[in-house]
Amino acid sequence: QVLLTESGGGLVQHGGSLRLSCAASGRRLSSYTLAWFRRAPGKEREFVSAITWSGETTDYADSVKGRFTISRDNAKNTVNLQMNSLKPEDTAVYYCAARTYYSIRPSEYDYWGQGTQVTVSS
């Protein structure tokens, strides 16, 4: 069993930055793909970013490419999402997730955090 806990969400102005972190317990995540998803009010959960176990491959949704950066620290069992140039449309609950094989489909992820709210004011 893997327990994921997100932190770092909050309220920020348009153009501001936030850094989300996700800490894992219960199992080492060094062999897992880690990802961030988000759900805005009234919308489906959508892919934001993913990183392979080695950190060599990262992927981003077109809407966040060039603004968000995903990273991981296998020694600390954490994954981070640096979010810059935030826009009001980035407002959502952000979730970290883990699975053993690479995917950008939320339905294929086995473990999820409880989510952290990010609100970007205009």
C-alpha positions as CSV (number, residue, x, y, z in Angstrom):
1,Q,0.0,0.0,0.0
2,V,1.2,3.5,-0.9
3,L,0.0,6.6,0.9
4,L,0.5,9.9,-1.0
5,T,0.2,13.3,0.7
6,E,0.2,16.5,-1.3
7,S,1.2,19.9,0.1
8,G,1.9,23.4,-1.2
9,G,-1.4,24.5,-2.6
10,G,-2.9,27.9,-1.8
11,L,-4.1,31.2,-3.2
12,V,-1.9,33.1,-5.7
13,Q,-2.3,35.9,-8.1
14,H,-2.2,35.6,-11.8
15,G,1.4,35.3,-12.9
16,G,2.5,34.0,-9.5
17,S,4.2,30.7,-8.6
18,L,3.6,27.8,-6.4
19,R,5.5,24.6,-5.6
20,L,3.5,21.5,-4.9
21,S,5.1,18.5,-3.2
22,C,3.9,15.0,-2.7
23,A,5.4,12.7,-0.1
24,A,4.9,9.0,-0.2
25,S,4.9,6.5,2.6
26,G,4.4,2.8,2.9
27,R,6.6,1.8,-0.1
28,R,9.6,3.2,-1.9
29,L,8.5,4.9,-5.1
30,S,11.8,4.6,-6.9
31,S,10.4,2.1,-9.4
32,Y,7.1,4.0,-10.0
33,T,5.9,6.5,-12.5
34,L,4.7,9.6,-10.6
35,A,2.2,12.1,-12.0
36,W,0.1,15.1,-11.3
37,F,-3.5,15.5,-12.3
38,R,-6.0,18.2,-11.6
39,R,-9.7,18.6,-11.5
40,A,-11.3,22.0,-12.0
41,P,-14.9,22.7,-10.8
42,G,-17.4,21.0,-13.1
43,K,-14.7,19.3,-15.2
44,E,-13.1,15.9,-15.5
45,R,-9.8,15.0,-13.9
46,E,-7.1,15.8,-16.4
47,F,-3.4,15.0,-16.8
48,V,-0.9,17.7,-15.9
49,S,2.5,16.1,-15.8
50,A,4.3,12.8,-15.3
51,I,7.8,11.6,-14.7
52,T,9.3,8.1,-15.1
53,W,11.0,6.2,-12.3
54,S,14.5,7.3,-13.4
55,G,13.5,10.9,-14.0
56,E,14.8,10.8,-17.5
57,T,11.5,11.2,-19.2
58,T,8.9,13.8,-18.3
59,D,5.7,14.7,-20.0
60,Y,3.4,17.8,-19.8
61,A,-0.1,18.7,-20.9
62,D,0.0,21.3,-23.6
63,S,-1.7,23.8,-21.3
64,V,1.1,23.8,-18.8
65,K,4.1,23.2,-21.0
66,G,6.9,25.7,-20.5
67,R,5.3,26.9,-17.2
68,F,5.3,23.8,-15.0
69,T,8.3,21.6,-14.1
70,I,8.0,18.1,-12.5
71,S,10.8,16.6,-10.5
72,R,11.4,13.7,-8.2
73,D,13.7,12.8,-5.4
74,N,13.8,9.0,-5.0
75,A,15.9,9.2,-1.9
76,K,13.3,11.4,-0.2
77,N,10.4,9.5,-1.8
78,T,8.9,12.8,-3.1
79,V,7.7,14.3,-6.3
80,N,7.3,18.0,-6.9
81,L,5.6,20.3,-9.3
82,Q,6.9,23.8,-9.8
83,M,4.2,26.0,-11.2
84,N,5.2,29.4,-12.7
85,S,3.2,32.0,-14.6
86,L,0.0,30.7,-13.1
87,K,-3.3,31.6,-14.8
88,P,-6.8,31.6,-13.4
89,E,-7.6,28.6,-15.6
90,D,-5.0,26.6,-13.5
91,T,-7.4,26.8,-10.6
92,A,-8.2,23.2,-9.6
93,V,-7.6,20.5,-7.0
94,Y,-4.2,19.0,-7.8
95,Y,-3.5,15.3,-7.1
96,C,-0.4,13.3,-7.2
97,A,-0.6,9.7,-8.3
98,A,1.6,6.6,-8.7
99,R,1.7,3.5,-10.8
100,T,4.3,1.0,-11.9
101,Y,4.1,1.7,-15.6
102,Y,4.1,4.9,-17.5
103,S,0.7,6.4,-18.4
104,I,-1.0,9.7,-18.7
105,R,-4.5,8.2,-18.1
106,P,-5.9,8.8,-14.7
107,S,-7.9,5.6,-14.8
108,E,-4.7,3.6,-15.0
109,Y,-3.2,5.0,-11.7
110,D,-3.2,2.8,-8.7
111,Y,-2.5,5.2,-5.9
112,W,-3.7,8.7,-5.3
113,G,-3.3,11.5,-2.8
114,Q,-6.1,13.4,-1.3
115,G,-5.5,16.5,-3.3
116,T,-4.4,20.1,-2.6
117,Q,-6.4,23.2,-3.8
118,V,-4.7,25.7,-6.0
119,T,-6.6,29.0,-6.6
120,V,-5.3,31.6,-9.0
121,S,-6.9,35.0,-8.8
122,S,-7.2,37.3,-11.8
